[in-house]
């Protein structure tokens, strides 16, 4: 899909590409508003949905909490801290055989899968000691 240029959408993409912490829509809105003071939260949500639809970003549904957004659309794993709620990438090779193994036990068609690991991040782990 060829999108018409939007300086607001470009600001959102630029912000997301500069981050590795998987910000929420509110965090994106607050940051982009510094550059685009007239942007509305609705515009941010609409552009995030559009960017997701065209495959330029991914939306992470984390534990029923507020969605997070990631400019890295490659297949990769995430870690979610059960204590502070941070979301981090886990830089390890995807286990392609997992999808094939699941397909052996499922009569439908598996297009993709996502996996989140849960536990305590290094900061929260250190706070306990």
C-alpha positions as CSV (number, residue, x, y, z in Angstrom):
1,X,0.0,0.0,0.0
2,X,1.4,3.4,-1.0
3,X,0.6,5.9,1.8
4,X,0.3,9.6,1.2
5,X,3.0,11.5,3.0
6,X,2.1,12.8,6.5
7,X,4.6,14.7,8.6
8,X,2.8,13.5,11.7
9,X,3.0,9.8,10.6
10,X,6.7,10.3,9.8
11,X,7.3,11.8,13.3
12,X,5.6,8.8,14.9
13,X,7.7,6.4,12.8
14,X,10.9,8.3,13.5
15,X,10.2,8.3,17.2
16,X,9.4,4.5,17.2
17,X,12.6,3.8,15.3
18,X,14.7,5.6,17.9
19,X,13.3,3.5,20.7
20,X,13.9,-0.1,21.9
21,X,11.5,0.1,25.0
22,X,8.3,-0.5,23.1
23,X,6.4,2.6,24.1
24,X,2.6,3.0,24.6
25,X,0.4,5.2,22.4
26,X,0.4,7.8,25.2
27,X,4.1,7.8,25.4
28,X,4.4,8.2,21.6
29,X,1.8,11.0,21.7
30,X,3.6,12.9,24.5
31,X,7.0,12.6,22.7
32,X,5.7,13.5,19.2
33,X,3.6,16.4,20.5
34,X,6.9,18.2,21.3
35,X,7.7,18.2,17.6
36,X,4.1,18.4,16.4
37,X,2.2,20.4,19.0
38,X,-1.1,20.2,17.2
39,X,-1.2,16.4,16.9
40,X,-4.1,14.8,18.7
41,X,-4.1,11.5,20.6
42,X,-6.7,10.2,18.1
43,X,-4.3,11.0,15.2
44,X,-1.6,9.0,16.9
45,X,-3.9,6.1,17.4
46,X,-5.1,6.2,13.7
47,X,-1.5,6.4,12.4
48,X,-0.4,3.6,14.6
49,X,-3.2,1.4,13.3
50,X,-2.4,2.4,9.7
51,X,1.4,1.7,10.2
52,X,0.5,-1.6,11.7
53,X,-1.9,-2.4,8.8
54,X,0.8,-1.8,6.2
55,X,3.4,-3.8,8.2
56,X,5.7,-0.9,9.2
57,X,5.3,-1.4,12.9
58,X,4.0,-4.1,15.2
59,X,1.6,-3.9,18.1
60,X,2.3,-6.0,21.2
61,X,-0.6,-7.0,23.3
62,X,1.0,-7.5,26.7
63,X,-0.9,-9.2,29.6
64,X,-4.1,-7.3,28.9
65,X,-2.3,-4.1,29.6
66,X,-1.9,-1.1,27.3
67,X,-0.6,-2.1,23.9
68,X,3.0,-1.4,23.1
69,X,4.5,-0.6,19.7
70,X,7.7,-1.7,18.0
71,X,9.3,-0.4,14.8
72,X,11.3,-3.7,14.5
73,X,8.9,-5.8,12.4
74,X,11.3,-8.7,12.1
75,X,10.4,-11.9,13.9
76,X,11.9,-11.7,17.3
77,X,11.0,-12.6,20.9
78,X,10.1,-10.2,23.7
79,X,10.5,-10.3,27.5
80,X,7.9,-8.7,29.8
81,X,8.8,-7.9,33.4
82,X,6.1,-9.0,35.8
83,X,7.3,-6.4,38.3
84,X,7.8,-3.1,36.4
85,X,6.1,-3.9,33.2
86,X,9.0,-3.1,30.9
87,X,9.1,-4.8,27.5
88,X,12.5,-5.8,26.0
89,X,13.7,-7.6,22.9
90,X,15.4,-10.9,23.4
91,X,18.2,-11.1,20.8
92,X,18.1,-14.8,19.9
93,X,17.4,-16.8,16.8
94,X,13.7,-17.6,16.2
95,X,12.9,-21.3,16.6
96,X,11.4,-21.9,13.1
97,X,10.7,-25.6,14.0
98,X,8.2,-24.5,16.7
99,X,5.8,-23.3,14.0
100,X,6.2,-26.5,12.0
101,X,5.7,-28.6,15.2
102,X,2.5,-26.6,16.1
103,X,1.2,-27.1,12.5
104,X,1.5,-30.9,13.0
105,X,-1.0,-30.7,15.8
106,X,-3.4,-28.1,14.2
107,X,-5.8,-28.6,11.3
108,X,-5.9,-25.0,10.3
109,X,-3.2,-22.8,8.8
110,X,-0.6,-21.1,11.1
111,X,0.6,-17.8,9.5
112,X,2.9,-16.7,12.3
113,X,3.4,-16.9,16.0
114,X,4.6,-14.5,18.7
115,X,6.1,-15.4,22.0
116,X,6.6,-13.3,25.1
117,X,8.8,-14.5,28.0
118,X,7.8,-13.3,31.4
119,X,9.7,-12.8,34.6
120,X,11.8,-10.1,36.3
121,X,14.0,-7.8,34.4
122,X,17.6,-7.3,35.5
123,X,16.7,-4.0,37.4
124,X,13.9,-5.6,39.3
125,X,15.9,-8.7,40.0
126,X,18.7,-6.5,41.5
127,X,16.2,-4.6,43.7
128,X,15.3,-7.9,45.5
129,X,18.8,-8.6,46.6
